[in-house]
Amino acid sequence: MATTSIDAESRAGSESGQATLTIINPVAESQADLDDAMRDPPAKRPADLNGKCVALYWNGKQNGMHALHAARELLSQRFTGLSFIEVIGEMGGVNRYLSPDQLDLLEREADVAICTTADCGSCTAWLMRDLCELERRGIPAIGYTAAIFDEDSRFSTKTFGVPEAVPLIVPHCFSNKTAEEIRQMVADSLDEAIEALTVDRKLLEVLPQFDQIVRDPAPELMFRGADLLEAFDAMQTRFVQTGWSDGLPLIPPTHDKVEAMIASSGRDGSDVVGLFAPGMGIGTLRKIAANAVMAGCRPEAMPVIMAMMECILDPSMGLRTWAMSTGPQAPIVLVSGAIADEIGMNR
């Protein structure tokens, strides 16, 4: 590794018999963790459901309507004067989510909401988003959530700013169950659902922490070894352990390399390009540059990278879906024209 990638502290470490590799921390801080203004309290609950209007919201996941039909039938046996609104998310692709107009409608007409289904990565994130938006608008809500996605759901409610929102945990995914099996899960959880809709939620004094999500607030990270190659290996190992890498070798985002990327953009490294799903990561130019370096990009590619960032931040791209999905889809970027030759794509 070239000595230009080592700062003064690294050289001192090498001279003392131990090499130190110092890199720019590529992991973004979460806006949800830093900004208390993003947090809202849950909705006030009614004393009971008699005479209430219940929104039955389906996000398009397979077999979700079986759960809502069962909930409607069972609630009608327990309460009098109920009315129902059936809603299917207008936005999104295979996984649907509520549009602003639909949220406005429910705010006007619904007293509580029963929502389904969270039984995959992206649909869990989107359904929790819907629960949080409903709670913000004063509508108590629950969302049927497969047990395997319990932690994902709570991470998402925290990220979307209403950590007290209610993912109602059921033992299995609805998508591969029969209507009768789904009805039984709804029946088994009915008392819990009613309590969640009629008993005020206690505000969490301490927000949940998640062992699988590792963040480090330090602007720089250091890795040591007998020589730079060993320090490089230590960096790769650490990134795999923390889930910051998929196991492929990464180029160390050293200060000089990252600054060269930033300079190529013509902007300040502290500029915030946008908030990135799924964790509301604050995408500063410096963080984007560090990740680009790790992927092997050269400074001349930075204008293309910034165009890519503009693209994936467009809501119509559905970044949250493929960032969270347990399905096999992944984005692909096609670069064509003169710029591809100018930056040496595929060479």
Phi, psi and omega in degrees: 000135184294145180294343179294344180270004183248132178275183184300320180295324179295317180295322179296320179297319180296319181294333180272006177099000178224127180275144178234126176256118181251128182232159171286130178296118184273355186272124182285149170283153182267129176301325181295330180279334188262335189245102179297338181293343179281349183266136178233152178284157176289165182291153171291133182269146172285160181293325176205182184256003179300129178074009185268158175262121184254121173278130175251105188250128179242131180265012175092354179292144185307132175072005180299325181296332176300320180294317182291321177297320178294317179298318179299313181297313184290321177293323180295335176281340185259335186229156181253153174069021179288146168232160187225146171239126176261129185227134172245132182306135182271340186254162179095189180250247177297317174269121184262155172215165189288136175276163175305320179296321179293321177297320177299316180300313182293325177298324180284323195245335187263144175266323177216168180222137172246124191235154178203147012220147174245094179218027169207175185297305185286322180292331175296312180299315182291321180293322178294325174301315180296317178302315181295319178295321177296316179298320178301327183269011175085018182249109175301137186215149169233155178225120180297125188225126178294141187304326182295341180253021180302306183295320177302318183294321182286326172299318183290319178295324175294315181299320182276002167093006174228077185295346178275356178302158195246097164283114182275112190279126174242156190293330188226162172292139177287334193297336180239027179245157177283166178301321181291320178295321178294317179301320180295319178296320178295317179296317181296331183258009187297315180299319178296320179296315180297317179298318181296333181268346186236356178242125183303138179282136175282136178291136178283122177281329178238122181287147182295148174248154186231117185299329185280351181252112185249122174234153177225118184286350182297136179291335178231152177237143182238141179229134185242155177192175179298330174213179184295328179295320178292322176295321176299316178297323179296322177296313181300317180297315180298319182293324176292317182299323183271357182077019178271357184219154175264009177103345176286148181299140181246143172283128180298125179278074180289165184304311184296318181294318180293318180296326177294321177295315180298315180301324180293337180281338183075014181236171178279143182296337181273355179301134178268116181280325179170176175261127188254131173291154007267348188258020184055043180293133181281104186274082174285161178300324181295318179294319178297316179298319180298317179293325178295318177300314181302327180279356178095013181285148175260162183305325183294345179274353187301321177301323178292319179298319180293325175295322176297318180297318178300322181292309186286344175279349176292124183305330182292345180283339178068042180308317182300325183296306183277349173282332184251345192297143169273001176277176188271001185290150178208151181284154172226141180246126177253125178245122183226173178086191185298325183298328179298319177289321182298322183264002175072038179301135176061031177234000000 
